[in-house]
Amino acid sequence: MVCVDPYLNETTRHANVILPPPRVTQSPHYDLSLLAFAVRNYARFSPPILPLEPGRPSEAEIMARLAMIASGQGADADPAPLDELILDRMLRRAVETPGSPVEGADPAELRASLDGDSGAERRLDAMLKLGPYGLSLATLLANPHGIDLGPLEPRLAEIVRTASGRVELAPPRLVEDAARLRERLAVPPAEIVLIGRRHLRSNNSWLHNVEPLVGGTNRCTLQINPDDVSRLGLGERAVVRSAAGELVVPLEPTDTIMPGVVSLPHGWGHSGTSQPVAAKHAGVNANTLTDDSVVDAPSGNAVFNGVPVTLGRA
């Protein structure tokens, strides 16, 4: 098991090898995933503020070298050919695509026009130049605060790739599984079921070692309806038991959750960690209550919500 991570945490401590990436200030950044949640269409590139130390690989080079090892070429193989292979395939596909802005162009000439200090930056430059806005890495470097491309516009008809050309809300596999759902609805529900919870200032667990972000509403508590606290005779803490395990958790009575349901956030349970702030606010690991033998049939995903539990005084 190999992890690329700056922290020795609950996941990486199981690894055989941990490869720490450079600091954020030493890494370039162009956001891809979070742009899907943006309220405006924009593009922005942040170059590194500080240089890498001599001999220190970038995160992109770490990942490229891991790819070379996985392909059987060894740890000493030069990852540059991998970058060139990806670029070549990207450019050839673009020139062969009808309606592309570079349809029919020479891939070699396009490759020669790309800028960037690394393979990752050259790939970004290629994607920007192949996009619909006439952007380039040089353009973004000249506009360090980003470029506003206007309000978001509908694209659903362009990106749907189903055979019918429509959003298929009832594909056969889900329709066929409805019978199982009906059978489940006929079974009396458990007295108490457990659901998960996400905290805005947690980012799963990434921010638990940052002192100003641990506290307030960002705590590992079991939210429970006050009526259930009274009915079960609970105090400030409770023992939560499932078929898989048990935890002792502080209670947070709130009428924002319905009777018969309790909520525990994921990402906590920092026992034995070397992160001092996270260790001081360790919380409990919700996975202790998750039965890994129970999976969602259509997706194969583990069932984290609606877990039957019992509660008792701690």
C-alpha positions in Angstrom: 0.0 0.0 0.0 1.4 3.3 -1.1 0.0 6.7 0.1 0.8 10.2 -1.2 -0.1 12.3 1.8 1.5 15.1 4.0 0.0 13.5 7.1 0.6 10.3 9.1 -3.1 9.7 9.8 -5.6 6.9 10.3 -5.4 5.8 6.7 -1.7 6.3 5.9 -0.5 4.6 9.0 -1.5 1.3 7.3 0.7 2.0 4.3 4.0 0.3 3.5 5.3 3.5 1.9 4.2 7.1 2.5 5.3 9.7 -0.1 4.9 13.3 1.2 4.0 15.8 -1.6 5.6 19.3 -1.6 3.9 22.0 0.4 0.9 23.8 -1.1 3.0 26.9 -1.6 5.4 24.9 -3.7 2.7 23.4 -6.0 0.9 24.9 -9.0 -2.9 24.7 -9.0 -5.7 24.7 -11.5 -9.0 23.7 -10.1 -11.0 21.0 -11.9 -13.3 19.2 -9.5 -14.6 22.2 -7.5 -15.4 24.2 -10.6 -18.4 21.8 -11.0 -19.9 23.6 -7.9 -19.1 27.2 -9.0 -21.8 29.8 -9.4 -19.8 31.6 -12.2 -17.8 30.2 -15.1 -14.2 31.1 -14.6 -10.6 29.9 -15.0 -7.7 30.6 -12.8 -4.1 29.2 -12.5 -2.0 29.6 -9.4 1.8 29.1 -10.0 3.9 27.9 -7.0 5.1 30.7 -4.7 8.2 28.9 -3.6 10.6 26.7 -5.6 11.1 23.0 -4.9 14.2 22.0 -3.0 16.9 20.3 -5.2 16.0 16.7 -5.9 12.4 17.1 -4.6 9.8 15.8 -7.1 6.5 17.6 -7.6 3.3 15.8 -6.8 2.7 15.3 -10.5 6.1 13.6 -10.8 5.4 11.4 -7.8 2.2 10.2 -9.4 3.9 9.7 -12.8 6.7 7.7 -11.3 4.1 5.5 -9.5 2.5 4.9 -12.9 5.8 3.9 -14.4 6.4 1.4 -11.5 2.9 0.0 -11.9 3.5 -0.5 -15.6 6.6 -2.5 -14.8 9.2 0.0 -15.9 10.8 0.5 -12.5 11.4 3.3 -10.1 14.3 4.8 -12.1 12.3 5.2 -15.3 12.0 8.7 -16.7 8.3 9.8 -16.4 8.8 12.4 -19.2 7.8 9.9 -22.0 4.5 9.2 -20.1 3.7 12.9 -20.2 4.5 13.0 -24.0 2.3 9.9 -24.6 -0.7 11.5 -22.9 -0.1 14.7 -24.8 0.2 12.9 -28.1 -3.0 11.0 -27.6 -4.9 14.1 -26.5 -3.7 16.1 -29.5 -4.3 13.3 -32.1 -7.8 12.8 -30.8 -8.5 16.5 -31.0 -7.3 16.9 -34.6 -9.4 13.8 -35.6 -12.6 15.1 -34.0 -15.1 16.8 -36.4 -15.8 20.3 -35.3 -12.8 20.5 -33.1 -11.0 24.0 -33.1 -7.9 22.1 -34.3 -9.5 19.7 -36.7 -7.1 18.6 -39.4 -4.1 20.3 -37.8 -0.6 18.7 -37.4 -0.2 17.3 -33.9 3.5 17.9 -34.0 3.0 21.6 -34.6 0.4 21.8 -31.8 2.8 20.1 -29.5 5.6 22.6 -30.3 3.2 25.5 -29.4 2.6 24.3 -25.9 4.0 26.2 -22.9 4.6 25.0 -19.3 7.4 24.1 -16.9 6.3 20.5 -16.5 4.3 17.8 -18.2 1.3 18.6 -16.1 1.4 22.3 -17.1 1.8 21.5 -20.7 -1.2 19.2 -20.5 -3.2 22.1 -18.9 -2.0 24.4 -21.7 -3.2 21.9 -24.3 -6.7 21.5 -22.6 -7.1 25.3 -22.4 -6.2 25.8 -26.0 -8.5 23.0 -27.1 -11.4 24.4 -25.1 -14.1 26.8 -26.4 -12.7 30.1 -24.9 -9.4 30.6 -26.7 -7.5 30.5 -23.4 -4.0 29.3 -22.7 -1.6 28.9 -19.8 0.1 32.2 -20.7 -3.3 34.0 -20.6 -4.0 32.7 -17.1 -0.5 33.6 -15.9 -1.1 37.2 -17.2 -4.4 37.2 -15.2 -3.4 35.9 -11.7 -6.8 36.7 -10.2 -8.6 34.6 -12.9 -10.8 35.3 -15.8 -14.5 35.6 -15.5 -16.2 33.8 -18.4 -19.7 34.8 -17.4 -22.7 33.1 -15.9 -23.1 29.3 -16.1 -25.0 28.1 -19.1 -27.1 24.9 -19.6 -25.1 22.0 -21.1 -27.3 19.0 -20.4 -28.2 18.2 -24.0 -24.5 18.4 -24.9 -23.1 16.0 -22.3 -25.8 13.4 -21.9 -24.5 10.2 -23.5 -27.3 7.7 -22.9 -28.7 5.7 -25.9 -32.0 7.6 -25.6 -30.3 11.0 -25.4 -32.3 11.6 -22.2 -31.6 11.5 -18.5 -32.7 7.9 -17.7 -34.1 8.1 -14.2 -35.5 4.6 -14.3 -32.9 2.3 -15.9 -33.8 -1.4 -15.8 -31.4 -2.3 -12.9 -33.1 0.2 -10.6 -36.6 -0.7 -11.7 -35.8 -4.4 -11.1 -34.6 -3.6 -7.6 -37.8 -1.9 -6.7 -39.3 -5.2 -5.6 -36.6 -5.6 -3.0 -37.4 -2.1 -1.7 -41.1 -2.9 -1.4 -40.2 -6.0 0.6 -38.0 -3.9 2.9 -40.8 -1.4 3.4 -43.1 -4.2 4.6 -40.7 -5.0 7.4 -41.2 -3.2 10.7 -38.4 -0.6 11.1 -35.8 -0.7 13.8 -36.5 1.4 16.9 -33.5 3.5 16.3 -31.5 4.0 13.1 -28.2 5.7 12.5 -27.5 8.2 9.7 -24.3 10.1 8.9 -23.5 13.8 8.9 -21.0 16.1 7.2 -19.5 19.2 8.8 -18.7 22.2 6.7 -15.4 22.9 8.5 -14.2 19.3 8.5 -13.8 18.3 4.8 -14.3 14.7 5.9 -11.2 14.7 8.2 -8.7 17.0 6.5 -9.2 20.0 8.8 -9.3 18.3 12.2 -5.7 19.2 12.9 -6.4 22.9 12.5 -7.2 24.5 15.9 -9.6 27.3 14.9 -11.7 24.9 12.9 -12.3 22.3 15.6 -15.1 23.4 17.9 -18.4 25.1 17.8 -20.8 23.0 15.7 -17.8 21.1 14.2 -17.8 18.4 16.9 -18.2 14.6 17.0 -21.5 14.3 18.8 -24.5 12.0 18.4 -27.5 14.2 17.4 -30.7 12.9 18.9 -34.3 14.1 19.4 -34.9 15.3 23.0 -38.0 13.0 23.1 -35.7 9.9 22.6 -33.3 11.2 25.3 -36.2 11.3 27.8 -37.8 8.0 26.6 -34.6 6.1 26.9 -33.4 7.7 30.1 -30.1 8.9 28.7 -27.7 11.3 30.2 -24.9 13.4 28.5 -23.4 10.4 26.8 -24.7 7.1 25.4 -23.5 3.7 24.3 -24.4 3.1 20.7 -24.5 -0.5 19.6 -24.9 -2.1 16.2 -24.5 -5.6 14.8 -20.8 -4.6 14.1 -19.7 -2.8 17.2 -20.3 -0.2 19.8 -19.2 3.4 20.7 -19.6 5.7 23.6 -20.6 9.1 22.2 -21.5 12.6 23.7 -25.2 13.4 23.0 -26.4 16.6 21.3 -30.2 16.8 21.7 -31.8 18.7 18.9 -35.3 18.9 17.5 -33.9 19.2 14.0 -33.7 15.4 13.9 -36.8 13.2 14.0 -37.5 10.7 16.8 -36.1 7.3 16.1 -33.1 8.6 14.2 -29.6 9.5 15.5 -26.8 11.1 13.5 -23.0 10.7 13.9 -20.5 12.5 11.6 -17.9 10.6 9.7 -14.2 11.3 9.6 -13.5 11.2 13.4 -11.8 8.7 15.7 -8.3 10.0 15.8 -7.0 7.7 18.6 -3.3 7.1 18.4 -2.7 9.8 15.8 0.5 11.9 15.8 -1.5 15.0 14.9 -1.8 16.9 18.2 -4.9 19.0 17.6 -6.8 16.0 16.1 -5.8 13.8 19.0 -7.1 16.4 21.5 -10.5 16.3 19.7 -10.4 12.6 18.8 -14.1 11.8 18.6 -15.2 8.3 17.6 -15.0 6.3 14.4 -18.4 5.9 12.8 -17.1 3.0 10.8 -17.1 0.9 14.0 -20.8 0.7 13.7 -20.9 -0.1 10.0 -21.5 -3.8 9.1 -19.2 -4.5 6.1 -21.3 -7.6 5.2 -24.3 -5.3 4.4 -24.1 -3.7 0.9 -26.4 -1.8 -1.4 -27.4 -4.3 -4.1 -27.4 -2.1 -7.2 -24.2 -0.3 -6.5 -22.2 -2.6 -4.3 -21.5 0.3 -1.9 -21.4 -0.2 1.8 -24.5 0.8 3.7 -23.7 3.8 6.0 -27.2 5.1 6.6 -30.3 3.6 8.1 -28.1 1.3 10.3 -30.2 -0.3 13.1 -28.7 0.6 16.5 -29.6 0.5 20.2 -28.8 3.2 22.8 -28.1 2.9 26.5 -26.7 5.0 29.3 -22.9 5.3 29.2 
